[in-house]
Amino acid sequence: LLSKCRGKAVKVVCWARERMKDLRMLCKYVFPWKKLLLLLKFYLIIMSKISDFFFYVFQIIKIFSEDGMGKVVEIPADMMARDLCQFLVYKNHCVDDNSWALVEHHPALGLERCLEDHELVVQVQASMTSESKFLFRKNYAKYEFFKNPLNFFPEQMVAWCQETNGTIPPSQLLQNFLNSSSCPEIQGYLYVKEMGRKSWKKLYVFLRRSGLYFSTKGTSKEPRHLQLLADLEDSNVFTVITGRKLHNAPTDFEFCIKPNKVRNEVKELRMLCAEDEQSRTCWMTAFRLFKYGILLYQNYKIPQQRKTLLSHFSAPVRSVSENSLVAMDFSGRIGRVIDNPVEAQSAAMEEGHAWRKRSHRMNILGSPSPLHPSSLSGVIHRTQLWFHGRISREESHKLIHQQGRVDGMFLLRDSQSNPKAFVLTMCHHQKIKHFQILPCEEDGQMFLSLDDGATKFTDLIQLVEFYTLNRGVLPCKLKHPCTTVAL
């Protein structure tokens, strides 16, 4: 990028030098007052050239975080969404886990979508209104369909197009979507809002590479019965975030196909509504695959290739949860690894009993309990990114929905019904579930537990670390913390 800018700047400077030589030659044969006019004219031309150069090379955009705070950044005109996210991650000291995304948000229309990694940010901004803005947030589900395609594409919705009339084998599901020579399609019922009206119609719809069609005669695929609903080439698919009341939608699972030329005209939007969340996810994911094809797979692979490249130059740094913990004996002068599993288990039991005795003795001597407000262990969890304080059940649903609804996504919050309890909100199979964490007492000491005291923890950090490694009573392990970042 710097070499490109330097090359363009050198061209502007060379042009200015040539014009200066011409101006000096001309000034030898004119009167002094004309020299002043020529110099002024030359100055204006130079300034216009320089301003055009910087306008072409750099653009000013504003990025907003979840809390509404914004940050103005100056980016090159050819910067992609992937590079801007990487820049914001480093600038704000975020964890670089390749799950950050740039969101195109239209508050007037109630629409938003995640930009693809290869999209040019300046080009997208040119099609946005003054009220629209970019959001910087997590999106764990951006490429989740490459890992678990069967969860995104139900068999009853995926079929070959009319030339073959056969179902797609599960093992070749994504290959057929990425291969431009194959002809898969998504089919099923959708509620379609009539243009310029408030009424909805339930139609049998087909999504193909050439566009979105509906059948005028039942579920017929014959060309004479198919009519075009939307084109994929000059459109993008958006999630509707305003709720079903605004558009009088029949279900909560709305999405929209917005042509790029449309700005604030609601009448030009193609509003659609699915029966459930899985169907909506299937339609929207297939739209992206049909439009961008192999580009999506390349976007998915680039962070992995970069990680592999960096691993050749530095030793991989793994978290504690990824390492196999070993028992150590420090009773002698030099610590040793305990190889015998029976000895390791007895050492762990002995250490646990000793720790409890120390804690019990400290409580007797007057030390505050772990759940006391003045104790560090009672408030340390509030510094964690996965803890969101006193947010409502609906707000927790909104946060998890915005960041992807993948298995293992979670957050912790204060309980609204019990001031001494907490709530673990997590996602499993695209459904959001809540588990109450209650305090329990043993031997005069307070603990936290979400399984009626079968498994006890001194604080929420210990609880999260345990369920990150162990499923326990939860439907799956905790994997992706639902976090927000302040720009």
Secondary structure, 3 states (H helix, E strand, C coil): CHHHHHHHHHHHHHHHHHHHHHHHHHHCCCCHHHHHHHHHHHHHHHHHHHHHHHHHHEEEEEEECCCCCEEEEEEECCCEHHHHHHHHHHHCCCCCCCCEEEEEEECCCCEEEECCCCCEHHHHHHCCCCCCEEEEEECCCCCHHHHCHHHHCCHHHEEECCCCCCCCCHHHHHHHHHCCCCCEEEEEEEEEECCCCCCEEEEEEEEECCEEEEECCCCCCCHHHEEEEECCCCEEEEEECCCHHHHCCCCCEEEEEEECCCCCCHHHCEEEEECCHHHHHHHHHHHHHHHHCHHHHHHHHHHHHHHHHHHCCCCCCCCHHHCCCCCEECCCCCCEECCCHHHHHHHHHHHHHHHHHHHHHHHHCCCCCCCCCCCHHHCHHHHCCCECCCCCHHHHHHHHHHCCCCCCEEEEEECCCCCCCEEEEEEECCEEEEEEEEEEEECCEEEEECCCCCCCECCHHHHHHHHHHCCCCCCCCCCEECCCCCC
